[in-house]
């Protein structure tokens, strides 16, 4: 393996320059790395999510370098010429990345922390596990900093419990979880923590209230004030995380064979409602915007469409007009649409309602209890209940709810 030299220097207002290098591996592959040099003995290795590397990390990397911390951002998608996609993380050569860890150690670093988000966390766990097994006497790898990690195997069924990847259960290094409130992992913290602890990992959880998911990858002009503040302080968060993880003495790594057992996946990508095969009746009782307690028992003898949503979720917002049109078309029927807002404050919802026509009932799941009870892992998610309160159909994703085929399905229950 060898450096192939400086490609260009990116000047910054912080006077911290990044040097983009390519490394040639024994396999012949060339990997591009954005390097923010500093002194010190610690390396932060930033891996891409399934969406690619982007450039949202730049300001944080510059601040890290100004505090004597070295930051490498690895552009795997461009290097392997693989388009960002849900499964792109699985296409990278783990052996190349093990060489990269070896090379970083040879450069004199004494400690390495991985930083990753989404499905990139799976990649970080695979690299660390395999490297530790190959180097059992080394304590070079110190831990993981994960933004909203996606560690689920396959696609969970609506109403069911997600199955987590074997590599997540084999994790032994400490993990620092960063979970923004307006993201799908916020109310799954206990589930994620429990999975990572299976292999012996110590897990620290950092919840960011009022912060949007993916804030660390977004451009500053696209962030709310509170999200911008969280991003601006991210370098300090990383330093706090690494200092905490250095207090942990991890157990020996579990052997992971690199395979995941096959599981049946349910696809909700077609624009038709899918018959529901999980538990047919799930209790629900939440407050509405007026503070009144509302339960499903109040809707006996009515067909009910439950819709889980949040205002920060673009697909949720896009399907709202069709939900309203559906209600208007079936207004004289024994049919009701109940929307369940996940995790947002009353004021946030009221501000949203000033911008978007929204005259449907809203219940508040501010603690995520309904999300967990109903097995919801993505927004929007919807359930169609018959007049007996039994769940008959479900759909994950946004729909045009007033299409003839959907109206026909609903009408058969009326």
KASUL-V468690 format. One record per pair of residues at least 12 apart in sequence whose ideal C-beta (glycine too) atoms are under 6 Angstrom apart, sorted by sequence separation. I is the first residue (numbers start at 1). J is the second residue. D is the distance in whole Angstrom. If there is no record, write none. Layout:
I;J;D + I;J;D
This chain:
8;20;6 + 21;33;5 + 152;164;6 + 153;165;5 + 215;227;4 + 284;296;5 + 6;19;6 + 7;20;4 + 128;141;5 + 151;164;5 + 382;395;5 + 20;34;5 + 21;35;6 + 151;165;5 + 323;337;6 + 211;226;6 + 212;227;5 + 215;230;6 + 381;396;5 + 18;34;5 + 19;35;5 + 57;73;6 + 76;92;5 + 189;205;5 + 210;226;4 + 211;227;5 + 215;231;5 + 151;168;4 + 3;21;6 + 4;22;4 + 18;36;5 + 216;234;6 + 378;396;5 + 380;398;6 + 211;230;5 + 4;24;6 + 124;144;6 + 175;196;5 + 339;360;5 + 341;362;6 + 2;24;6 + 53;75;5 + 208;230;5 + 337;360;5 + 338;361;5 + 339;362;5 + 340;363;5 + 341;364;6 + 342;365;5 + 1;25;5 + 36;61;4 + 52;77;5 + 121;146;5 + 171;196;5 + 340;365;5 + 169;195;6 + 175;201;5 + 38;65;5 + 42;69;6 + 43;70;5 + 44;71;5 + 45;72;5 + 46;73;4 + 47;74;6 + 168;195;5 + 172;199;5 + 386;413;5 + 40;68;4 + 48;76;6 + 112;140;6 + 121;149;3 + 171;199;5 + 172;200;4 + 174;202;4 + 175;203;5 + 176;204;5 + 177;205;5 + 178;206;5 + 179;207;5 + 180;208;5 + 181;209;5 + 36;65;4 + 39;68;5 + 40;69;6 + 112;141;5 + 113;142;5 + 169;198;4 + 170;199;5 + 172;201;6 + 181;210;6 + 342;371;6 + 38;68;5 + 89;119;5 + 97;127;5 + 101;131;5 + 113;143;6 + 114;144;5 + 115;145;5 + 116;146;6 + 117;147;4 + 143;173;5 + 169;199;6 + 171;201;4 + 181;211;6 + 182;212;5 + 183;213;3 + 309;339;6 + 340;370;6 + 38;69;6 + 111;142;5 + 117;148;6 + 119;150;5 + 143;174;4 + 144;175;5 + 145;176;5 + 146;177;6 + 147;178;5 + 164;195;4 + 180;211;4 + 182;213;6 + 38;70;5 + 52;84;4 + 94;126;6 + 118;150;5 + 180;212;6 + 302;334;5 + 303;335;5 + 304;336;5 + 305;337;5 + 306;338;5 + 307;339;5 + 308;340;5 + 310;342;5 + 51;84;5 + 89;122;6 + 98;131;5 + 180;213;5 + 89;123;5 + 302;336;5 + 308;342;6 + 310;344;6 + 36;71;4 + 105;140;5 + 148;183;5 + 180;215;6 + 50;86;6 + 35;72;5 + 148;185;4 + 299;336;6 + 50;88;5 + 33;72;5 + 34;73;4 + 50;89;5 + 204;244;5 + 33;74;5 + 126;167;5 + 129;170;6 + 311;352;4 + 125;167;5 + 32;75;4 + 128;173;6 + 16;62;4 + 125;171;5 + 202;248;5 + 32;79;5 + 14;62;5 + 31;79;5 + 16;65;4 + 12;62;5 + 16;66;5 + 200;251;4 + 14;66;6 + 199;254;5 + 289;346;6 + 43;104;5 + 316;379;6 + 316;380;4 + 148;213;6 + 176;241;4 + 43;109;4 + 313;379;5 + 29;96;5 + 45;112;6 + 41;109;6 + 49;117;5 + 50;118;6 + 308;376;5 + 27;96;6 + 41;110;4 + 42;111;5 + 43;112;5 + 44;113;5 + 45;114;5 + 46;115;5 + 47;116;4 + 49;118;4 + 50;119;4 + 147;216;5 + 294;363;6 + 310;379;6 + 309;379;6 + 25;96;5 + 44;115;6 + 49;120;4 + 174;245;4 + 308;379;6 + 309;380;5 + 48;120;6 + 47;120;5 + 289;362;6 + 308;381;5 + 329;402;6 + 25;99;5 + 174;248;4 + 288;363;6 + 307;382;5 + 326;401;4 + 47;123;6 + 326;402;5 + 47;124;6 + 173;250;5 + 286;363;4 + 287;364;5 + 306;383;5 + 325;402;4 + 172;250;5 + 286;364;6 + 322;400;5 + 323;401;5 + 172;251;5 + 286;365;6 + 305;384;5 + 319;398;4 + 322;401;4 + 318;398;5 + 319;399;6 + 322;402;5 + 172;253;5 + 304;385;4 + 333;414;5 + 315;398;4 + 170;254;4 + 170;256;4 + 284;370;6 + 301;387;5 + 167;256;6 + 282;373;6 + 282;374;6 + 296;389;6 + 166;260;6 + 165;260;6 + 145;241;5 + 1;99;5 + 212;312;6 + 1;103;5 + 143;245;4 + 142;245;6 + 153;260;6 + 281;389;6 + 154;263;5 + 157;266;5 + 281;390;6 + 155;265;5 + 280;390;5 + 303;413;5 + 154;265;5 + 280;391;6 + 303;414;6 + 276;391;5 + 276;392;6 + 276;393;6 + 160;278;5 + 276;394;5 + 159;278;3 + 133;253;6 + 273;393;4 + 274;394;6 + 132;253;4 + 273;395;5 + 129;253;6 + 129;256;5 + 268;395;6 + 268;396;4 + 113;242;5 + 268;397;6 + 182;312;4 + 273;409;5 + 56;217;4 + 56;218;6 + 181;343;6 + 54;217;5 + 64;235;5 + 63;235;4 + 60;234;5 + 60;235;5 + 187;368;3 + 187;371;5 + 184;378;6 + 160;375;5 + 162;377;6 + 159;375;4 + 158;375;6 + 156;377;5 + 158;381;6 + 158;394;4 + 158;396;6
